[in-house]
Amino acid sequence: MANRWLIVGLGNPGSEYANTRHNIGALVVERMAAQSQAKFSAHKARADIAEIRLGVGGETPVLILARPRSYMNESGGPVKALADYFSIEPDQIIVLHDELDIDFNSIRVKLGGGDNGHNGLKSVTQSIGSGEYYRIRMGIGRPQGQQDPADFVLKQFASQEKKDLEVFLAEGGDAIESLITQGLEKTQQDFNS
């Protein structure tokens, strides 16, 4: 099926990580599934997946929403297994992840590039043997003062951020839909504020 996309929301498994900044990618795909009333089910690729369609009709894109059940730095294994299982090429993969170097509530969309020190992206690139997949970088900002970034990403969102989080997650879903239906250039114009 040519019009099938693998949408991967990066994060860590387990309730202690569920609503942390590091899991913002997973939060976006969870919200998309909930909106479509799709339920996640366990897949043998060490991931939970839900299948949704964009729009209605016969030729509408099918989205495989995926949350790897591995830790962030081992995300690549499940992504490769799902891509192989569903016969999806790297240019039909969209990975959503947290990004320290972008202010909270900002999105950047791109195709390819390095991992910028992000262990989830590093693992995906190594496992699928290509960096030529789409990335939706969900800005979480940098910690204030002396806080270690590694601690910061594993913390819950601040109370002010929580007020804006639902809209931010919705924008992540909108960016996915735009990327698939409008293409990269238009999506970058609309979202890379």
C-alpha positions in Angstrom: 0.0 0.0 0.0 1.8 3.1 -1.2 -0.1 5.6 0.9 0.8 4.2 4.3 2.8 6.2 6.8 4.5 5.1 10.0 4.1 7.8 12.7 6.4 7.3 15.7 5.9 9.1 18.9 9.2 8.8 20.9 9.1 8.4 24.7 10.0 6.1 27.5 7.6 3.3 28.6 6.1 3.1 32.1 3.8 5.3 34.2 6.7 7.2 35.8 7.5 8.7 32.4 4.0 9.0 30.9 3.5 12.8 31.1 7.1 14.0 31.0 8.7 16.3 28.5 10.7 13.5 27.0 7.5 11.7 26.1 5.9 14.6 24.1 6.1 12.6 20.8 4.2 9.7 22.4 1.6 12.2 23.8 0.9 13.5 20.3 0.3 10.0 18.8 -1.9 9.1 21.8 -4.0 12.2 21.3 -4.4 11.4 17.6 -5.5 7.9 18.3 -8.0 9.1 21.0 -9.4 11.7 18.6 -10.0 8.9 16.0 -11.3 6.6 18.7 -8.6 4.1 17.8 -7.2 1.8 20.4 -3.6 0.9 20.8 -2.7 -2.8 20.7 0.6 -4.6 21.3 2.6 -5.5 18.2 5.4 -8.1 18.1 7.8 -5.3 17.1 7.9 -4.2 20.8 5.6 -1.3 20.1 1.9 -0.4 20.7 0.2 0.6 17.4 -3.1 2.1 16.3 -4.3 2.5 12.8 -6.2 5.6 11.6 -7.1 7.1 8.2 -6.7 10.7 7.2 -10.0 11.9 5.6 -12.6 9.6 4.0 -12.7 7.6 0.8 -10.7 4.8 -0.8 -7.3 6.5 -1.4 -7.0 8.2 2.0 -3.6 7.8 3.7 -3.4 5.1 6.4 -1.4 6.1 9.4 0.2 3.5 11.7 0.6 5.4 15.0 3.3 3.8 17.0 4.7 4.1 20.6 7.8 2.0 21.0 7.8 -0.1 24.2 11.6 0.3 24.5 13.5 3.0 26.2 14.2 6.1 24.1 17.8 5.1 23.3 16.6 1.8 21.9 13.7 3.2 19.8 15.3 2.2 16.6 14.7 -1.6 16.9 10.9 -1.3 17.1 10.8 1.4 14.4 12.8 -0.8 12.0 10.7 -3.9 12.8 7.5 -1.9 12.1 8.8 -0.4 8.9 9.8 -3.9 7.7 6.5 -5.5 8.8 4.4 -2.8 7.0 6.8 -2.4 4.1 7.3 1.3 4.8 10.3 3.2 3.4 12.2 5.9 5.4 10.6 8.7 3.4 7.1 7.5 4.7 8.2 7.6 8.4 7.5 10.6 10.6 9.2 10.7 14.0 8.0 13.1 16.7 10.4 13.9 19.5 11.2 16.4 22.2 13.7 19.2 21.3 15.6 21.2 23.9 16.9 23.7 21.5 13.4 25.0 20.5 11.2 27.0 22.9 8.2 25.3 24.5 5.1 25.4 22.3 7.1 25.7 19.0 7.4 23.1 16.2 10.0 22.5 13.5 9.5 20.1 10.7 12.3 18.7 8.6 13.4 15.8 6.4 16.7 14.2 7.3 19.6 15.7 9.2 21.7 14.7 12.2 20.4 13.6 15.6 21.6 16.7 17.5 22.5 14.5 20.5 19.0 13.0 20.7 19.5 9.3 21.6 16.1 8.3 20.2 16.9 9.8 16.8 20.4 8.3 16.9 18.9 4.8 17.5 16.3 5.2 14.7 18.9 6.4 12.2 21.2 3.5 13.0 18.5 0.9 13.0 16.8 1.8 9.7 20.2 2.6 8.1 19.1 6.1 6.9 18.6 9.5 8.3 16.2 10.4 5.5 13.0 10.3 7.5 10.8 13.2 8.6 11.2 14.7 12.0 8.6 16.8 13.9 10.6 18.5 16.6 8.4 19.5 19.5 10.0 22.3 21.4 10.3 21.8 25.2 12.9 24.6 25.8 16.0 24.4 28.0 16.0 24.3 31.8 16.6 27.4 33.7 19.7 27.9 35.8 21.9 24.9 36.6 19.4 22.1 36.1 20.8 19.1 34.2 19.0 18.8 30.8 18.9 15.0 31.4 16.8 15.6 34.5 14.8 18.4 32.9 13.5 16.2 30.1 12.3 13.5 32.5 10.2 15.9 34.6 6.5 16.7 34.3 5.5 19.9 32.4 5.4 23.0 34.5 1.9 24.3 35.5 2.0 27.1 32.9 3.1 24.6 30.2 0.3 22.3 31.2 -2.2 25.0 30.3 -0.9 25.2 26.8 -0.1 21.5 26.3 -3.4 20.3 24.8 -3.2 22.9 22.0 0.5 22.1 21.5 -0.2 18.4 21.1 -3.1 19.2 18.7 -0.6 21.3 16.6 1.8 18.3 16.5 -1.1 16.2 15.0 -1.9 19.1 12.5 1.7 19.1 11.4 1.6 15.4 10.6 -1.6 15.8 8.6 -0.1 18.8 6.8 3.1 17.0 6.0 1.2 14.1 4.4 -1.4 16.1 2.6 0.4 19.4 1.7 4.1 18.3 1.6 7.2 19.5 3.4 7.6 23.0 2.0 4.1 24.1 2.8 4.2 22.5 6.3 7.5 24.2 7.1 6.0 27.6 6.0 3.0 27.0 8.3 4.7 25.4 11.3 8.3 26.4 11.5 7.5 29.7 13.2 
